[in-house]
Amino acid sequence: MLQDVNQKSENNLLTGMFKFIRAYIKSMRLYYSFITGIAGWLGVSYYEFLEGPVASEKKFVILMLLFLSWGINQIINDYLGIKEDRINAPDRPMVTGELNSTYALILTGFLLLITGVITYFYLEPIALIYLFAGIVLNIIYEYAKAYGIWGNIVFGLMITMAPLYGGYAMGPTSESIFSTNKFSVLLMIWLLNGLMTFYTYFKDYKGDKIAGKNTIVVKYGIEISRILAIISAFYPAIFFITLRISGLHNYGLNTTFYILGGLTFCLQLWTGFLYYKNPEGIKSYDSLLTNFRACACGQATLIAIFNQDLAMWLFLFSYIFVGFLFELHGNSKA
């Protein structure tokens, strides 16, 4: 009898653990992982461009950490933003109670600790600066959303920590941290992600407004914001051309960069058009797929400056697997 009770208790525990892990992974929203993953890969490619090849095992560890970093940080974001999520995304596991917030934060803290230990002992200790900065900026972002464009600025800055982490985790570099070429590439990452975040605010317009999150879309309203959606789509191309003309970025460009850059530009224009046409409702959520693709593929395009073949593969993988993971997620309210 006692053995049956113990067996039942063990089964309940395993079932509970399985449900928790499933809810945790669901909350990670892994289609976003290509944003931090490709941004971080840019740092890795830049390092190898300057210093030469690095052991594949080391690159694999760095990229694994970068791809998972978004999802781990997303748990913190969900916890801090649960007020507006009750309106915008009532089916999210942390809102419904499917994911215990306390246990989720404990697991997140443990995973971040493991990441820090791996970084310190196996990679490069200096990369911990950018790991920590990314976590802090993620927390700041949740509050910065209430102050218009500051949310976009902070989010873009947060993602720039990914290429910095990826590059400095690889090893010491002979190039100055203040290199204009390095700075210009980081500015492009910042702009691409700040713009991507702007488009995500359309689907959350009503909930953000009720929760007091004064995002750009809330601040200016749907009608003005949908016009901004079209205009903003031109920003990355204009900004990059400006960097080239000013001489801040003077690395040679190649055919692969121009091809991928042209495709990215089309994706960005299509994103702007979609949000102009359907700034509200379920279609504003569906348009996120094009938005995420434009951002991830834009980052892959920048890699072409340093590694043409890798950039081409990452562009294709990003386009395909962002769509695959997005479709698996399915529920716009989660």
Rosetta blueprint (number, residue, H / E / L):
1 M L
2 L H
3 Q H
4 D H
5 V H
6 N H
7 Q H
8 K H
9 S H
10 E H
11 N H
12 N H
13 L H
14 L H
15 T H
16 G H
17 M H
18 F H
19 K H
20 F H
21 I H
22 R H
23 A H
24 Y H
25 I H
26 K H
27 S H
28 M H
29 R L
30 L H
31 Y H
32 Y H
33 S H
34 F H
35 I H
36 T H
37 G H
38 I H
39 A H
40 G H
41 W H
42 L H
43 G H
44 V H
45 S H
46 Y H
47 Y H
48 E H
49 F H
50 L H
51 E H
52 G L
53 P L
54 V L
55 A L
56 S H
57 E H
58 K H
59 K H
60 F H
61 V H
62 I H
63 L H
64 M H
65 L H
66 L H
67 F H
68 L H
69 S H
70 W H
71 G H
72 I H
73 N H
74 Q H
75 I H
76 I H
77 N H
78 D H
79 Y H
80 L H
81 G L
82 I H
83 K H
84 E H
85 D H
86 R H
87 I H
88 N H
89 A L
90 P L
91 D L
92 R L
93 P H
94 M H
95 V H
96 T H
97 G L
98 E L
99 L L
100 N L
101 S H
102 T H
103 Y H
104 A H
105 L H
106 I H
107 L H
108 T H
109 G H
110 F H
111 L H
112 L H
113 L H
114 I H
115 T H
116 G H
117 V H
118 I H
119 T H
120 Y H
121 F H
122 Y L
123 L L
124 E L
125 P H
126 I H
127 A H
128 L H
129 I H
130 Y H
131 L H
132 F H
133 A H
134 G H
135 I H
136 V H
137 L H
138 N H
139 I H
140 I H
141 Y H
142 E H
143 Y H
144 A H
145 K H
146 A H
147 Y H
148 G L
149 I L
150 W H
151 G H
152 N H
153 I H
154 V H
155 F H
156 G H
157 L H
158 M H
159 I H
160 T H
161 M H
162 A H
163 P H
164 L H
165 Y H
166 G H
167 G H
168 Y H
169 A H
170 M H
171 G L
172 P L
173 T L
174 S L
175 E L
176 S L
177 I L
178 F L
179 S L
180 T H
181 N H
182 K H
183 F H
184 S H
185 V H
186 L H
187 L H
188 M H
189 I H
190 W H
191 L H
192 L H
193 N H
194 G H
195 L H
196 M H
197 T H
198 F H
199 Y H
200 T H
201 Y L
202 F L
203 K L
204 D L
205 Y H
206 K H
207 G H
208 D H
209 K H
210 I H
211 A H
212 G L
213 K L
214 N L
215 T L
216 I H
217 V H
218 V H
219 K H
220 Y H
221 G H
222 I H
223 E H
224 I H
225 S H
226 R H
227 I H
228 L H
229 A H
230 I H
231 I H
232 S H
233 A L
234 F L
235 Y H
236 P H
237 A H
238 I H
239 F H
240 F H
241 I H
242 T H
243 L H
244 R H
245 I H
246 S H
247 G L
248 L L
249 H L
250 N L
251 Y L
252 G L
253 L L
254 N L
255 T H
256 T H
257 F H
258 Y H
259 I H
260 L H
261 G H
262 G H
263 L H
264 T H
265 F H
266 C H
267 L H
268 Q H
269 L H
270 W H
271 T H
272 G H
273 F H
274 L H
275 Y H
276 Y H
277 K H
278 N L
279 P L
280 E L
281 G L
282 I H
283 K H
284 S H
285 Y H
286 D H
287 S L
288 L H
289 L H
290 T H
291 N H
292 F H
293 R H
294 A H
295 C H
296 A H
297 C H
298 G H
299 Q H
300 A H
301 T H
302 L H
303 I H
304 A L
305 I L
306 F L
307 N L
308 Q H
309 D H
310 L H
311 A H
312 M H
313 W H
314 L H
315 F H
316 L H
317 F H
318 S H
319 Y H
320 I H
321 F H
322 V H
323 G H
324 F H
325 L H
326 F H
327 E H
328 L H
329 H H
330 G L
331 N L
332 S L
333 K L
334 A L
